[in-house]
């Protein structure tokens, strides 16, 4: 399995060998490998400085990493597991806006950067190990090396592009197109997420998803 950082289509050139992890040391090495893939010029000393600022969370299935209404204090690199981001609309309905597997980031970037309450909840769909970096420590890391600044910029750009792509998918794509795009981007996730969450993410009813799958099966 070769996961990529943040938006898969944007970060595919920054791949690294990923293996399931369960210890903090292995989670650290996985995070540093992803960082090194983006910024090959970073030295072992710089990577050690980065690692010294990491904290870790081991979360169970259904645990909440970020709760709506609270400020995200630390960005989370998913070393192992799978999380889902969602929000509750004004009518009380929950909508899934993203699934993030190992090698990706669990973050509401606007809340993290602007230090304001998030509108989104990030919940674990599987047992998950997070390597976390606080806002304050991230600013400190940026001051240590321009390589870290480049890393932060690339990740931020990829996250913003992912958000823009999702908005445009509901403007320019059909439901079938969105489904095909999902299974193309995340071929291993279909059996790891519930149909209700997937339908919510695609913006369709379950009956519509069934019809789409039946149609594609006949081709």
Backbone as a chain_set.jsonl record, in Angstrom:
{"seq": "XXXXXXXXXXXXXXXXXXXXXXXXXXXXXXXXXXXXXXXXXXXXXXXXXXXXXXXXXXXXXXXXXXXXXXXXXXXXXXXXXXXXXXXXXXXXXXXXXXXXXXXXXXXXXXXXXXXXXXXXXXXXXXXXXXXXXXXXXXXXXXXXXXXXXXXXXXXXXXXXXXXXXXXXXXXXXXXXXXXXXXXXXXXXXXXXXXXXXXXXXXXXXXXXXXXXXXXXXXX", "coords": {"N": [[0.85, -1.194, 0.0], [0.592, 2.192, -0.877], [0.197, 5.022, 0.394], [-0.618, 8.517, -0.001], [0.134, 11.969, 0.59], [-2.224, 14.122, 1.979], [-4.21, 15.63, -0.469], [-4.713, 13.238, -2.81], [-4.369, 13.267, -5.647], [-2.831, 15.508, -5.929], [-0.524, 15.095, -4.473], [0.777, 12.828, -5.297], [3.351, 12.48, -6.266], [4.871, 12.58, -4.053], [5.258, 10.114, -2.658], [5.647, 7.453, -0.255], [7.014, 4.541, 1.32], [4.635, 2.757, 3.027], [3.709, 1.143, 5.999], [1.487, -0.657, 8.138], [1.195, 0.624, 11.442], [1.758, 0.641, 15.021], [3.029, 1.557, 17.244], [4.366, 4.44, 19.004], [6.909, 5.167, 18.171], [7.084, 4.011, 15.629], [5.007, 5.386, 14.418], [6.074, 7.956, 14.459], [8.288, 7.63, 12.728], [6.945, 7.044, 10.37], [5.617, 9.466, 9.88], [7.84, 11.184, 9.614], [8.986, 10.068, 7.353], [7.116, 10.747, 5.424], [7.366, 13.497, 5.479], [10.02, 13.807, 4.686], [9.813, 12.85, 2.113], [8.533, 14.923, 0.819], [10.239, 17.054, 1.316], [13.199, 16.564, 0.524], [15.652, 17.682, 1.165], [15.835, 18.105, 3.867], [17.667, 17.697, 6.845], [18.958, 15.081, 9.013], [19.186, 16.134, 11.554], [17.35, 18.268, 11.481], [14.989, 16.849, 11.078], [14.933, 15.502, 13.471], [14.493, 17.606, 15.244], [11.906, 18.288, 14.481], [10.552, 15.921, 15.15], [10.785, 16.019, 17.893], [8.795, 17.676, 18.738], [6.42, 16.414, 18.419], [3.323, 14.96, 19.485], [1.184, 12.256, 20.589], [-1.784, 10.426, 19.795], [-3.81, 7.729, 20.582], [-6.567, 6.358, 19.319], [-9.869, 5.023, 19.584], [-12.297, 3.202, 17.606], [-14.971, 5.232, 16.619], [-14.219, 7.23, 18.364], [-13.779, 10.748, 18.989], [-11.798, 13.006, 17.287], [-11.722, 15.713, 16.636], [-14.066, 18.007, 17.735], [-17.038, 19.558, 16.662], [-17.47, 23.055, 17.078], [-15.341, 23.472, 18.691], [-11.955, 24.673, 18.944], [-9.423, 23.612, 16.757], [-6.551, 22.454, 18.053], [-4.271, 21.091, 17.387], [-2.717, 19.766, 14.505], [-3.362, 16.665, 12.933], [-1.521, 13.933, 11.9], [-2.285, 11.034, 10.225], [-1.186, 8.114, 11.182], [-1.989, 5.528, 11.332], [-5.053, 3.917, 10.569], [-8.402, 5.262, 10.006], [-10.36, 8.095, 9.344], [-13.288, 10.217, 9.523], [-14.751, 13.193, 8.303], [-17.308, 15.485, 9.16], [-20.384, 17.467, 9.183], [-23.11, 19.138, 10.883], [-26.094, 20.243, 9.556], [-28.381, 23.117, 9.345], [-30.857, 22.009, 9.645], [-30.455, 19.855, 11.166], [-29.41, 17.597, 10.001], [-26.803, 15.276, 9.276], [-23.849, 15.549, 7.364], [-21.383, 13.96, 5.491], [-18.149, 14.975, 4.688], [-15.634, 14.129, 4.024], [-13.246, 11.415, 3.799], [-10.424, 10.139, 5.431], [-7.556, 8.376, 5.163], [-4.728, 6.412, 6.437], [-1.638, 8.155, 6.242], [-2.645, 10.528, 5.504], [-4.093, 13.712, 6.527], [-5.755, 14.767, 9.477], [-7.672, 17.324, 9.786], [-9.258, 20.5, 10.276], [-8.498, 23.005, 8.548], [-8.936, 25.772, 8.569], [-9.899, 26.299, 11.137], [-7.678, 25.455, 12.593], [-5.599, 27.188, 11.734], [-6.653, 29.814, 12.004], [-7.428, 29.827, 14.589], [-10.076, 29.471, 15.52], [-13.432, 28.338, 16.382], [-14.311, 25.135, 15.088], [-16.456, 24.102, 12.413], [-16.803, 21.521, 11.918], [-16.799, 17.992, 12.652], [-14.432, 15.516, 13.414], [-14.166, 12.157, 13.226], [-13.168, 8.901, 14.276], [-13.211, 6.067, 12.214], [-12.06, 3.682, 12.41], [-9.772, 1.963, 14.665], [-7.257, 4.241, 15.465], [-4.102, 5.839, 15.025], [-2.605, 8.823, 15.777], [-0.177, 11.221, 14.903], [0.629, 14.185, 16.291], [0.832, 17.764, 15.939], [1.1, 20.787, 17.503], [-0.347, 24.101, 17.048], [1.319, 26.14, 17.988], [3.79, 24.814, 18.168], [4.147, 24.162, 15.504], [4.582, 26.683, 14.377], [7.011, 27.242, 15.598], [8.596, 25.236, 14.468], [8.6, 26.056, 11.789], [10.301, 28.226, 11.952], [12.75, 27.094, 12.177], [13.726, 26.05, 9.809], [13.717, 26.633, 6.294], [12.867, 24.576, 4.781], [10.864, 23.31, 6.25], [8.914, 25.259, 6.104], [8.303, 25.121, 3.399], [7.24, 22.563, 3.296], [4.917, 22.925, 4.91], [3.559, 24.762, 3.297], [3.045, 23.299, 0.928], [1.409, 21.215, 1.864], [-0.758, 22.705, 2.844], [-1.642, 23.897, 0.451], [-2.438, 21.631, -0.956], [-4.554, 20.684, 0.622], [-6.373, 22.805, 0.363], [-6.858, 22.679, -2.388], [-8.098, 20.219, -2.526], [-10.469, 20.769, -1.156], [-11.591, 22.646, -2.913], [-11.926, 21.057, -5.173], [-13.872, 19.293, -4.28], [-16.089, 21.001, -3.942], [-16.483, 21.795, -6.612], [-17.125, 19.359, -7.722], [-19.795, 18.948, -7.174], [-20.919, 20.778, -8.769], [-20.119, 20.39, -11.422], [-20.088, 17.645, -11.916], [-21.846, 14.533, -12.378], [-23.849, 12.378, -10.236], [-23.023, 9.776, -10.705], [-20.492, 10.24, -11.791], [-19.199, 11.3, -9.538], [-19.199, 9.085, -7.871], [-17.606, 7.27, -9.342], [-15.243, 8.696, -9.337], [-14.645, 8.623, -6.625], [-14.171, 5.829, -6.109], [-12.009, 5.528, -7.727], [-10.066, 7.196, -6.623], [-9.936, 6.227, -4.013], [-9.626, 3.236, -3.824], [-9.445, 1.219, -1.915], [-11.128, 1.878, 0.131], [-13.85, 1.441, -0.064], [-15.009, -0.826, 1.148], [-14.576, -0.2, 3.75], [-16.02, 1.851, 4.743], [-19.296, 2.892, 5.786], [-22.372, 2.408, 3.933], [-24.235, 4.41, 4.321], [-22.678, 6.586, 5.165], [-21.098, 6.867, 2.884], [-23.019, 7.483, 0.91], [-23.915, 9.906, 1.928], [-21.581, 11.41, 1.647], [-21.356, 11.435, -1.139], [-23.623, 12.783, -1.778], [-26.114, 11.627, -2.386], [-29.059, 9.472, -2.452], [-29.475, 6.194, -0.959], [-30.771, 4.424, -2.687], [-30.195, 5.534, -5.147], [-27.442, 5.138, -5.306], [-27.427, 2.361, -5.435], [-28.65, 1.961, -7.936], [-26.732, 3.142, -9.598], [-24.521, 1.446, -9.203], [-25.565, -0.96, -10.168], [-25.969, -0.3, -12.84], [-23.332, 0.175, -13.693], [-22.296, -2.356, -13.335], [-23.413, -3.743, -15.396], [-22.124, -2.925, -17.617]], "CA": [[0.0, 0.0, 0.0], [1.407, 3.387, -0.977], [-0.652, 6.182, 0.552], [-0.003, 9.781, -0.329], [-0.162, 13.007, 1.548], [-3.326, 15.037, 1.755], [-4.954, 15.343, -1.679], [-3.94, 12.21, -3.483], [-3.985, 13.644, -6.996], [-1.85, 16.581, -5.862], [0.681, 14.729, -3.754], [1.201, 11.497, -5.686], [4.794, 12.408, -6.481], [5.523, 12.525, -2.755], [4.874, 8.856, -2.031], [6.642, 6.817, 0.589], [6.6, 3.193, 1.691], [3.819, 2.775, 4.243], [3.345, -0.117, 6.616], [0.67, -0.425, 9.328], [1.998, 0.863, 12.635], [0.987, 0.62, 16.253], [3.788, 2.189, 18.312], [4.663, 5.853, 18.795], [8.148, 5.263, 17.406], [6.767, 3.716, 14.232], [4.201, 6.507, 13.934], [7.014, 9.05, 14.218], [9.066, 7.34, 11.531], [6.045, 7.163, 9.225], [5.418, 10.898, 9.647], [9.09, 11.752, 9.113], [9.176, 9.584, 5.984], [6.262, 11.556, 4.549], [7.955, 14.832, 5.434], [11.246, 13.701, 3.889], [9.424, 12.662, 0.718], [8.202, 16.24, 0.289], [11.406, 17.937, 1.463], [14.374, 15.682, 0.601], [16.836, 18.389, 1.651], [15.852, 18.166, 5.325], [18.726, 16.889, 7.443], [18.555, 14.253, 10.143], [19.044, 17.025, 12.705], [16.082, 18.988, 11.341], [13.916, 15.887, 11.319], [14.93, 15.234, 14.908], [13.826, 18.754, 15.862], [10.482, 18.138, 14.188], [10.038, 14.795, 15.931], [10.766, 16.37, 19.318], [7.591, 18.459, 19.019], [5.225, 15.608, 18.172], [2.622, 14.217, 20.528], [0.487, 11.139, 19.955], [-3.084, 10.006, 20.301], [-4.31, 6.428, 20.157], [-8.011, 6.526, 19.374], [-10.683, 3.864, 19.261], [-13.372, 3.418, 16.648], [-16.011, 6.163, 17.052], [-13.671, 8.335, 19.147], [-13.773, 12.048, 18.325], [-10.515, 13.711, 17.281], [-12.081, 17.133, 16.671], [-15.504, 18.181, 17.935], [-17.573, 20.822, 16.151], [-17.624, 24.066, 18.11], [-14.082, 23.634, 19.408], [-10.804, 25.056, 18.132], [-8.443, 22.542, 16.568], [-5.297, 22.913, 18.635], [-3.138, 20.378, 16.792], [-2.966, 19.04, 13.271], [-3.106, 15.253, 13.16], [-1.09, 13.073, 10.801], [-2.852, 9.711, 10.478], [-0.175, 7.079, 10.983], [-2.722, 4.275, 11.171], [-6.486, 4.043, 10.776], [-9.275, 5.934, 9.046], [-11.26, 9.042, 10.001], [-14.326, 10.843, 8.696], [-15.103, 14.564, 8.66], [-18.725, 15.726, 8.891], [-20.988, 18.622, 9.843], [-24.555, 19.101, 11.079], [-26.666, 21.441, 8.938], [-29.355, 23.854, 10.149], [-32.036, 21.169, 9.876], [-30.067, 18.752, 12.033], [-28.916, 16.454, 9.234], [-25.351, 15.143, 9.22], [-23.283, 15.348, 6.033], [-19.972, 13.579, 5.46], [-17.422, 15.769, 3.697], [-14.367, 13.531, 3.634], [-12.661, 10.249, 4.459], [-8.984, 10.343, 5.415], [-6.866, 7.161, 5.613], [-3.34, 6.555, 6.876], [-0.828, 8.935, 5.327], [-3.35, 11.786, 5.265], [-4.163, 14.6, 7.683], [-7.053, 15.015, 10.094], [-7.622, 18.737, 10.145], [-10.054, 21.585, 9.714], [-7.364, 23.918, 8.469], [-9.342, 27.127, 8.928], [-9.926, 26.347, 12.601], [-6.315, 25.288, 13.083], [-4.779, 28.363, 11.446], [-7.27, 31.052, 12.492], [-7.718, 29.656, 16.017], [-11.497, 29.706, 15.745], [-14.161, 27.067, 16.494], [-14.55, 24.393, 13.853], [-17.825, 23.71, 12.082], [-16.758, 20.112, 11.544], [-16.37, 16.952, 13.582], [-13.592, 14.473, 12.827], [-14.396, 10.954, 14.025], [-12.457, 7.705, 13.816], [-13.996, 4.936, 11.728], [-11.271, 2.512, 12.797], [-8.72, 2.328, 15.623], [-6.409, 5.196, 14.753], [-2.949, 6.43, 15.701], [-2.31, 10.155, 15.257], [0.995, 11.994, 15.309], [0.042, 15.529, 16.339], [1.716, 18.917, 16.078], [0.285, 21.931, 17.903], [-0.179, 25.324, 16.268], [2.503, 26.835, 18.498], [4.99, 24.066, 17.787], [4.307, 24.278, 14.056], [5.223, 27.974, 14.119], [8.41, 27.095, 16.014], [9.255, 24.406, 13.464], [8.806, 26.885, 10.601], [11.431, 29.125, 12.187], [14.001, 26.343, 12.214], [14.209, 25.694, 8.474], [12.834, 26.975, 5.18], [12.3, 23.322, 4.292], [9.611, 23.091, 6.963], [7.945, 26.199, 5.543], [7.882, 24.556, 2.114], [6.371, 21.437, 3.639], [3.635, 23.463, 5.335], [2.886, 25.388, 2.16], [2.558, 22.271, 0.014], [0.28, 20.523, 2.485], [-1.882, 23.645, 2.862], [-2.141, 24.029, -0.919], [-3.123, 20.393, -1.327], [-5.826, 20.645, 1.344], [-7.263, 23.786, -0.259], [-7.25, 22.161, -3.699], [-9.063, 19.147, -2.286], [-11.739, 21.405, -0.826], [-12.129, 23.238, -4.132], [-12.351, 19.964, -6.051], [-15.142, 18.76, -3.776], [-17.129, 21.973, -4.284], [-16.736, 21.75, -8.051], [-17.711, 18.07, -8.095], [-21.247, 19.065, -7.086], [-21.344, 21.717, -9.805], [-19.795, 19.935, -12.771], [-20.136, 16.196, -12.061], [-23.067, 13.814, -12.027], [-23.683, 11.472, -9.098], [-22.213, 8.645, -11.168], [-19.113, 10.722, -11.902], [-18.637, 11.427, -8.19], [-18.966, 7.725, -7.38], [-16.447, 6.732, -10.053], [-14.073, 9.427, -8.85], [-14.341, 8.128, -5.282], [-13.555, 4.501, -6.134], [-10.718, 5.664, -8.39], [-9.14, 7.803, -5.668], [-9.845, 5.443, -2.778], [-10.106, 1.889, -4.161], [-9.458, 0.315, -0.758], [-11.993, 2.399, 1.187], [-15.268, 1.14, -0.258], [-15.448, -1.81, 2.141], [-14.208, 0.262, 5.094], [-16.955, 2.901, 5.161], [-20.689, 2.459, 5.679], [-23.077, 2.936, 2.769], [-24.886, 5.671, 4.69], [-21.652, 7.626, 5.13], [-20.69, 7.057, 1.498], [-24.095, 8.2, 0.217], [-23.873, 11.276, 2.424], [-20.42, 12.046, 1.022], [-21.631, 11.618, -2.57], [-24.799, 13.628, -1.931], [-27.16, 10.855, -3.053], [-29.79, 8.501, -1.649], [-28.946, 4.841, -1.11], [-31.36, 3.818, -3.885], [-29.454, 6.052, -6.296], [-26.164, 4.431, -5.342], [-27.71, 1.002, -5.911], [-28.876, 2.023, -9.388], [-25.451, 3.431, -10.245], [-23.694, 0.237, -9.16], [-26.165, -1.939, -11.074], [-25.698, 0.167, -14.201], [-21.918, -0.042, -13.992], [-22.061, -3.802, -13.378], [-23.913, -4.249, -16.672], [-21.274, -2.457, -18.72]], "C": [[0.881, 1.237, 0.0], [0.527, 4.614, -0.843], [0.101, 7.443, 0.215], [-0.473, 10.817, 0.652], [-1.31, 13.877, 1.078], [-4.061, 14.682, 0.483], [-4.157, 14.389, -2.542], [-3.489, 12.64, -4.87], [-2.921, 14.73, -6.997], [-0.512, 16.103, -5.325], [1.243, 13.379, -4.179], [2.704, 11.387, -5.871], [5.563, 12.343, -5.172], [5.126, 11.254, -2.016], [6.006, 8.324, -1.172], [6.105, 5.455, 0.989], [5.868, 3.233, 3.019], [3.54, 1.362, 4.706], [2.481, 0.193, 7.829], [1.546, -0.306, 10.571], [1.125, 0.772, 13.866], [1.726, 1.289, 17.398], [4.06, 3.65, 17.975], [5.924, 6.031, 17.957], [7.886, 5.012, 15.925], [5.912, 4.825, 13.625], [5.088, 7.699, 13.607], [7.772, 8.836, 12.92], [8.215, 7.441, 10.268], [5.824, 8.626, 8.857], [6.684, 11.516, 9.052], [9.368, 11.302, 7.683], [8.337, 10.397, 5.01], [6.826, 12.958, 4.387], [9.197, 14.836, 4.543], [10.925, 13.529, 2.407], [9.097, 13.996, 0.054], [9.424, 17.152, 0.278], [12.676, 17.102, 1.614], [15.609, 16.356, 1.192], [16.911, 18.462, 3.17], [16.898, 17.207, 5.887], [18.167, 16.035, 8.58], [18.354, 15.107, 11.395], [17.718, 17.77, 12.651], [14.898, 18.063, 11.588], [13.804, 15.547, 12.799], [14.252, 16.371, 15.67], [12.313, 18.652, 15.682], [9.873, 17.056, 15.076], [9.91, 15.141, 17.41], [9.503, 17.124, 19.713], [6.303, 17.653, 18.835], [4.642, 15.046, 19.463], [1.765, 13.169, 19.822], [-0.855, 10.879, 20.622], [-3.417, 8.637, 19.724], [-5.814, 6.43, 20.391], [-8.73, 5.242, 18.973], [-11.702, 4.222, 18.176], [-14.488, 4.23, 17.311], [-15.497, 7.273, 17.967], [-13.649, 9.612, 18.315], [-12.386, 12.671, 18.434], [-10.732, 15.217, 17.361], [-13.591, 17.237, 16.771], [-15.94, 19.542, 17.404], [-17.811, 21.785, 17.306], [-16.368, 24.306, 18.918], [-12.962, 23.991, 18.437], [-9.874, 23.86, 17.98], [-7.078, 23.051, 17.011], [-4.078, 22.257, 18.011], [-3.576, 19.699, 15.51], [-2.591, 17.582, 13.507], [-2.696, 14.534, 11.888], [-1.55, 11.656, 11.132], [-1.806, 8.655, 10.146], [-0.817, 5.716, 10.768], [-4.199, 4.558, 11.374], [-7.21, 4.79, 9.675], [-10.215, 6.852, 9.815], [-12.223, 9.638, 8.986], [-14.594, 12.244, 9.224], [-16.555, 14.819, 8.27], [-19.184, 17.008, 9.571], [-22.486, 18.392, 9.978], [-25.141, 20.381, 10.494], [-27.761, 22.042, 9.822], [-30.616, 23.05, 10.432], [-31.712, 19.954, 10.732], [-29.566, 17.52, 11.317], [-27.391, 16.463, 9.177], [-24.903, 14.864, 7.788], [-21.803, 15.022, 6.155], [-19.268, 14.36, 4.36], [-16.088, 15.155, 3.3], [-14.016, 12.299, 4.441], [-11.147, 10.373, 4.333], [-8.274, 9.126, 6.003], [-5.447, 7.463, 6.088], [-2.512, 7.25, 5.802], [-1.432, 10.286, 5.015], [-3.388, 12.591, 6.566], [-5.594, 14.751, 8.168], [-7.054, 16.455, 10.568], [-8.761, 19.522, 9.521], [-9.107, 22.773, 9.7], [-7.722, 25.336, 8.888], [-9.369, 27.294, 10.443], [-8.515, 26.308, 13.165], [-5.488, 26.559, 12.902], [-5.328, 29.638, 12.073], [-7.609, 30.999, 13.975], [-9.165, 29.987, 16.336], [-12.237, 28.371, 15.769], [-14.437, 26.439, 15.13], [-16.039, 24.139, 13.66], [-17.932, 22.203, 11.85], [-16.336, 19.227, 12.71], [-15.529, 15.939, 12.813], [-13.646, 13.268, 13.75], [-13.669, 9.76, 13.419], [-13.448, 6.632, 13.376], [-13.324, 3.613, 12.062], [-10.343, 2.924, 13.932], [-7.632, 3.116, 14.9], [-5.273, 5.694, 15.635], [-2.622, 7.744, 15.007], [-0.972, 10.655, 15.794], [0.595, 13.46, 15.188], [1.1, 16.607, 16.544], [0.852, 20.13, 16.372], [0.569, 23.138, 17.016], [1.09, 26.057, 16.697], [3.785, 26.13, 18.069], [5.22, 24.104, 16.281], [4.988, 25.597, 13.705], [6.701, 27.926, 14.502], [9.201, 26.308, 14.974], [9.551, 25.22, 12.207], [10.04, 27.775, 10.747], [12.777, 28.41, 12.118], [14.581, 26.077, 10.83], [13.207, 26.127, 7.411], [12.214, 25.721, 4.575], [10.978, 23.011, 4.961], [8.524, 24.034, 6.443], [7.419, 25.686, 4.205], [6.922, 23.391, 2.338], [4.977, 21.938, 4.018], [2.854, 24.068, 4.189], [2.295, 24.345, 1.223], [1.356, 21.524, 0.581], [-0.951, 21.421, 2.497], [-2.487, 23.796, 1.47], [-2.94, 22.795, -1.324], [-4.483, 20.291, -0.65], [-6.825, 21.607, 0.716], [-7.74, 23.311, -1.632], [-8.261, 21.033, -3.559], [-10.436, 19.733, -1.979], [-12.393, 22.004, -2.065], [-12.649, 22.163, -5.079], [-13.682, 19.386, -5.592], [-16.292, 19.708, -4.112], [-17.498, 21.855, -5.76], [-17.353, 20.426, -8.488], [-19.235, 18.125, -8.061], [-21.802, 20.049, -8.119], [-21.219, 21.095, -11.193], [-19.881, 18.424, -12.975], [-21.524, 15.651, -11.734], [-22.789, 12.942, -10.802], [-22.816, 10.28, -9.49], [-20.75, 9.041, -11.289], [-18.458, 10.805, -10.527], [-18.327, 10.053, -7.605], [-17.723, 7.128, -8.036], [-15.161, 7.408, -9.593], [-13.654, 8.911, -7.474], [-13.632, 6.777, -5.337], [-12.218, 4.517, -6.875], [-9.667, 6.207, -7.422], [-8.884, 6.905, -4.464], [-10.323, 4.009, -3.008], [-10.206, 0.944, -2.968], [-10.432, 0.755, 0.331], [-13.437, 1.936, 1.088], [-15.791, 0.182, 0.808], [-15.12, -1.409, 3.574], [-15.128, 1.371, 5.599], [-18.38, 2.389, 4.977], [-21.337, 3.075, 4.447], [-23.754, 4.262, 3.094], [-23.89, 6.822, 4.667], [-21.223, 7.919, 3.692], [-21.75, 7.837, 0.724], [-24.127, 9.664, 0.641], [-22.74, 12.046, 1.762], [-20.684, 12.363, -0.452], [-22.833, 12.52, -2.821], [-25.944, 12.936, -2.639], [-27.881, 9.963, -2.051], [-29.222, 7.105, -1.901], [-29.498, 4.158, -2.358], [-30.626, 4.274, -5.146], [-28.112, 5.351, -6.429], [-26.351, 3.01, -5.86], [-27.902, 0.986, -7.419], [-27.574, 2.274, -10.138], [-24.586, 2.174, -10.304], [-24.243, -0.843, -10.089], [-25.884, -1.575, -12.531], [-24.258, -0.116, -14.597], [-21.597, -1.528, -14.11], [-22.482, -4.403, -14.711], [-23.048, -3.841, -17.853], [-20.177, -3.473, -19.023]], "O": [[1.82, 1.327, 0.791], [0.138, 5.201, -1.853], [1.33, 7.439, 0.152], [-1.375, 10.57, 1.453], [-1.356, 14.309, -0.074], [-4.507, 13.543, 0.34], [-3.042, 14.705, -2.958], [-2.339, 12.404, -5.239], [-2.18, 14.861, -7.971], [0.529, 16.651, -5.686], [2.105, 12.832, -3.491], [3.278, 10.319, -5.658], [6.766, 12.082, -5.168], [4.701, 11.319, -0.862], [7.167, 8.696, -1.341], [4.894, 5.233, 0.999], [6.415, 3.69, 4.022], [3.181, 0.492, 3.913], [2.707, 1.203, 8.495], [2.518, -1.045, 10.73], [-0.101, 0.819, 13.773], [1.119, 1.569, 18.432], [3.994, 4.052, 16.813], [6.0, 6.939, 17.129], [8.409, 5.723, 15.067], [6.072, 5.164, 12.453], [4.881, 8.376, 12.6], [7.887, 9.751, 12.105], [8.698, 7.871, 9.22], [5.839, 8.99, 7.681], [6.609, 12.285, 8.094], [9.921, 12.062, 6.888], [8.783, 10.704, 3.905], [6.774, 13.539, 3.303], [9.398, 15.753, 3.746], [11.668, 14.001, 1.546], [9.355, 14.18, -1.136], [9.62, 17.928, -0.657], [13.178, 16.949, 2.727], [16.516, 15.674, 1.669], [17.948, 18.842, 3.714], [16.999, 16.058, 5.46], [17.047, 16.248, 9.043], [17.462, 14.839, 12.199], [17.034, 17.892, 13.667], [13.921, 18.449, 12.23], [12.707, 15.331, 13.313], [13.521, 16.128, 16.63], [11.545, 18.898, 16.611], [8.816, 17.25, 15.675], [9.033, 14.622, 18.1], [9.175, 17.204, 20.897], [5.211, 18.17, 19.075], [5.365, 14.704, 20.399], [1.636, 13.191, 18.599], [-1.035, 11.08, 21.823], [-3.314, 8.421, 18.516], [-6.273, 6.497, 21.531], [-8.254, 4.481, 18.131], [-11.93, 5.395, 17.878], [-14.893, 3.937, 18.436], [-16.258, 8.174, 18.316], [-13.517, 9.566, 17.092], [-11.86, 12.844, 19.534], [-10.01, 15.916, 18.071], [-14.314, 16.628, 15.983], [-15.292, 20.555, 17.665], [-18.288, 21.393, 18.37], [-16.315, 25.226, 19.734], [-13.019, 23.652, 17.255], [-9.571, 23.174, 18.956], [-6.522, 23.97, 16.41], [-2.973, 22.795, 18.089], [-4.664, 19.128, 15.433], [-1.616, 17.293, 14.201], [-3.44, 14.527, 10.907], [-1.237, 11.137, 12.203], [-1.571, 8.341, 8.979], [-0.251, 4.854, 10.097], [-4.568, 5.345, 12.245], [-6.706, 4.934, 8.561], [-10.801, 6.447, 10.819], [-12.009, 9.576, 7.775], [-14.657, 12.462, 10.434], [-16.991, 14.423, 7.189], [-18.483, 17.568, 10.414], [-23.062, 17.559, 9.278], [-24.743, 21.48, 10.88], [-28.034, 21.539, 10.911], [-31.364, 23.371, 11.356], [-32.58, 19.122, 10.995], [-29.319, 16.495, 11.952], [-26.768, 17.517, 9.047], [-25.501, 14.047, 7.088], [-21.058, 15.725, 6.839], [-19.742, 14.401, 3.225], [-15.466, 15.608, 2.339], [-14.419, 12.147, 5.594], [-10.637, 10.677, 3.254], [-8.374, 8.869, 7.203], [-5.025, 8.618, 6.134], [-2.659, 6.976, 4.611], [-0.811, 11.105, 4.338], [-2.794, 12.2, 7.571], [-6.526, 14.849, 7.371], [-6.504, 16.772, 11.623], [-9.179, 19.253, 8.394], [-8.934, 23.459, 10.707], [-6.905, 26.029, 9.495], [-8.915, 28.309, 10.97], [-8.192, 27.037, 14.103], [-4.76, 26.963, 13.809], [-4.572, 30.448, 12.608], [-8.028, 32.0, 14.556], [-9.45, 30.696, 17.301], [-11.737, 27.378, 15.24], [-14.752, 27.127, 14.158], [-16.785, 23.982, 14.627], [-19.02, 21.679, 11.614], [-15.622, 19.651, 13.619], [-15.874, 15.553, 11.696], [-13.23, 13.338, 14.907], [-13.571, 9.631, 12.199], [-14.407, 6.33, 14.087], [-13.949, 2.554, 12.003], [-10.14, 4.119, 14.15], [-7.148, 2.699, 13.847], [-5.453, 5.94, 16.828], [-2.391, 7.776, 13.798], [-0.676, 10.527, 16.982], [0.258, 13.924, 14.098], [2.11, 16.401, 17.217], [-0.031, 20.47, 15.585], [1.587, 23.194, 16.326], [1.847, 26.539, 15.854], [4.749, 26.776, 17.657], [6.365, 24.08, 15.829], [5.865, 25.635, 12.843], [7.544, 28.501, 13.814], [10.331, 26.664, 14.639], [10.628, 25.093, 11.624], [10.737, 28.042, 9.768], [13.822, 29.053, 12.014], [15.79, 25.898, 10.688], [11.996, 26.005, 7.601], [11.165, 25.788, 3.934], [10.062, 22.503, 4.315], [7.356, 23.655, 6.353], [6.228, 25.804, 3.914], [5.913, 23.263, 1.644], [3.975, 21.436, 3.51], [1.635, 23.914, 4.107], [1.16, 24.495, 0.77], [0.401, 21.235, -0.139], [-2.057, 20.969, 2.201], [-3.709, 23.821, 1.324], [-3.99, 22.904, -1.958], [-5.457, 19.863, -1.269], [-7.996, 21.265, 0.554], [-8.898, 23.518, -1.995], [-9.174, 20.904, -4.374], [-11.449, 19.249, -2.483], [-13.604, 21.886, -2.251], [-13.69, 22.338, -5.713], [-14.525, 19.029, -6.415], [-17.361, 19.257, -4.524], [-18.676, 21.819, -6.115], [-18.032, 20.371, -9.513], [-19.897, 17.43, -8.831], [-23.015, 20.136, -8.314], [-22.103, 21.253, -12.035], [-19.757, 17.96, -14.109], [-22.268, 16.22, -10.935], [-21.642, 12.787, -10.385], [-21.979, 9.827, -8.709], [-19.864, 8.265, -10.93], [-17.298, 10.425, -10.366], [-17.316, 9.875, -6.925], [-16.881, 6.545, -7.353], [-14.118, 6.764, -9.476], [-12.464, 8.777, -7.188], [-12.603, 6.593, -4.685], [-11.388, 3.629, -6.68], [-8.527, 5.742, -7.4], [-7.764, 6.829, -3.958], [-11.337, 3.607, -2.436], [-10.966, -0.024, -3.004], [-10.555, 0.079, 1.353], [-14.178, 2.031, 2.066], [-16.899, 0.362, 1.315], [-15.354, -2.177, 4.506], [-15.027, 1.783, 6.755], [-18.637, 1.55, 4.114], [-20.912, 4.129, 3.972], [-23.837, 5.142, 2.237], [-24.215, 7.915, 4.203], [-21.011, 9.074, 3.324], [-21.419, 8.749, -0.034], [-24.34, 10.553, -0.183], [-22.914, 13.197, 1.363], [-20.29, 13.418, -0.95], [-23.045, 12.973, -3.946], [-26.672, 13.565, -3.407], [-27.39, 9.725, -0.948], [-28.574, 6.86, -2.919], [-28.786, 3.4, -3.017], [-30.455, 3.504, -6.091], [-27.691, 5.008, -7.534], [-25.531, 2.513, -6.633], [-27.382, 0.107, -8.105], [-27.338, 1.685, -11.193], [-23.989, 1.875, -11.338], [-23.474, -1.562, -10.727], [-25.595, -2.446, -13.351], [-23.991, -0.59, -15.702], [-20.729, -1.919, -14.891], [-21.972, -5.449, -15.114], [-23.218, -4.35, -18.961], [-19.364, -3.253, -19.92]]}, "num_chains": 1, "name": "protein.A"}
